[in-house]
Amino acid sequence: MCEFNLLSWNIEQFGTGKLAAAPEIASTVKARVDDTALSPKTPFLGFLLEVKGKQEQVTTIRRGLRKEFRRAGLKGVTFKAVDLGGASHTREWIISMSRGLKVTSRSLNLRSVLKKTIRKRKVEAQDRMDAHQSRIKAKSLRARKNHPLEARTDHFRPNTYEADWYRDGFLFRAQRSDGTGPEHRIAAFHAPNPRVSNQNKDVIDAITQASRAADADIIIGDLNYLGKIERDGYKDISASLTTGTTLRKGSASELGQHRWDRVIVSDGSPYASGEVSLSVAKPRPSGGRVSDHAMISALFGKPTPP
């Protein structure tokens, strides 16, 4: 398998107002992809998550990044943006950045998978509600009509969000620009906040199911899930990390213990030997931090020393 670098970085509310952090973003990416331990021609594909704004604002962010990357000496990098959709307050974009690769992308239809799960959860909730009402009737208890604590069917669901509330994931297909080597199929996600994604397995299950249906070799992103992820033929190679992937509250450099960001690969595939690492951006000149997340990266296809 040809050597290539894969990156993902949640830039914490990345709107046009945060373009001032573009120099730190560029220098952090450059330090990783131009690492002297790698070949200077090693292709890379990266994803910047939690990009906010309308299309024209996202275009401004892309142009600002391109300018700063060139200034940092990272030339020949292609930037593209994909709309993940979602509700008005959950909608986000992913900005992809690549060098030495031909990249195409398409939606993973995550919401279609979630729609089936939500339909099942509604049936289960109605069954539990019926059983609850039967117990009340059996005990000759009087139901509290129009009371704030009156049981409702929604109380028996993990959450009440419909499928359209969720952001989609995207499948990126990448191959070396010269057409040599294998095609890499990478699924990128920014899952909903931990109160949704970490409270039950429905979201992570939908992510792996949608990725497997698209024959994705790799899943990367901020999955907002702390549990073990070994399902649908995938293996979590970021389990090797000894720290979390987010910064401690109030710190600009110290990592905590929560591993929200993951790199997951098809078990038994050549990608299973990928080397995962984290990069923390230097504090901004103003003293603030670029993001509450470190950049997670994986190097695949590294030659084995003789």
C-alpha positions, 0 to 999 in steps of 0.5 A, a space after each residue: 500500500 502506498 504511503 499517505 497521511 490522513 488527518 482530522 481536526 475539529 476547529 471548534 466553531 470555525 466561522 469567518 471570525 476565526 480565520 485569524 487562527 489560520 496561521 496556527 492551523 497551517 503551521 500545525 498541519 505543515 509540521 505533521 505532513 512535512 515531518 522529516 520522518 516522512 517522504 516530502 512527497 507523501 500525499 495527504 488528505 485532511 478534514 477540518 470539522 465544525 465549519 460554520 456559516 453559509 456557503 459564501 462564508 465557507 468560501 471565504 474560509 477556504 480562500 483564507 486557508 489557502 492563502 495561509 497554507 501557501 504562506 507557510 510553505 504548503 503549496 499545491 494543497 486543494 481545498 473543498 467544502 461539503 455541506 453536512 446538512 442538519 437542523 438550523 443550529 446543527 448544520 456544519 461543513 467539512 473542509 477537505 484539504 489534500 495534496 498529491 491525491 485525486 479526491 472525490 466525495 459523496 454523501 453517506 446517507 447517514 440519516 437514512 440509516 438513522 431513520 430506520 433506527 428511530 422508527 424502531 425506537 418509536 415502536 419500542 417506546 409505544 410498547 413501554 408506554 402501553 406497559 406503563 399504562 397497564 401497570 397504572 391500571 392494574 394498581 387502580 392508580 389515577 393518571 395525572 392528566 396534564 401534569 408536568 410529570 405525566 408519562 408520555 411516549 417520548 419519555 421512553 425513547 433515548 432522545 426525541 430528535 428526528 433524522 433530519 436533525 442529524 448531520 450527514 457523513 461523507 465518503 471520500 475516495 482518494 487515489 494518487 494523482 498519477 493514478 498509481 496505487 490503490 483507491 482509499 475509501 474514507 468516511 468522515 464524520 462529526 457526530 452530534 454532541 456527547 449528550 446524544 452520541 455517547 448516551 446510547 449506541 444508535 449514532 455510532 451503530 449508524 455511523 459504522 453501518 453507513 460506512 460499511 454499506 459504502 465499503 469505507 476502508 477507514 472512518 475518521 472524525 469526532 465521533 463523540 463516543 467513549 465506548 469501545 468501537 469494534 462493530 461491522 468489521 471495523 477496528 479502532 486503531 486510535 485505541 493505542 493513544 495514551 491520552 484523550 483527544 481534547 484539551 483540559 478545560 482552561 488549558 491551551 496545551 494539556 490533553 485530557 483523557 476523553 478520546 472523542 476523536 477516532 481512527 477506525 479501519 477495516 479489521 484485517 486490512 493493510 490499514 490496521 497497521 496505521 500509526 496514529 498520533 495527535 498534534 496540539 496547536 501552539 497557543 495563538 499570539 493573543 494567548 487563546 487556543 486554536 481549538 479544544 481538540 487536538 488534530 488526530 492523524 494516521 500514517 498508512 503504508 509506512 515502509 517496514 525498516 529492514 
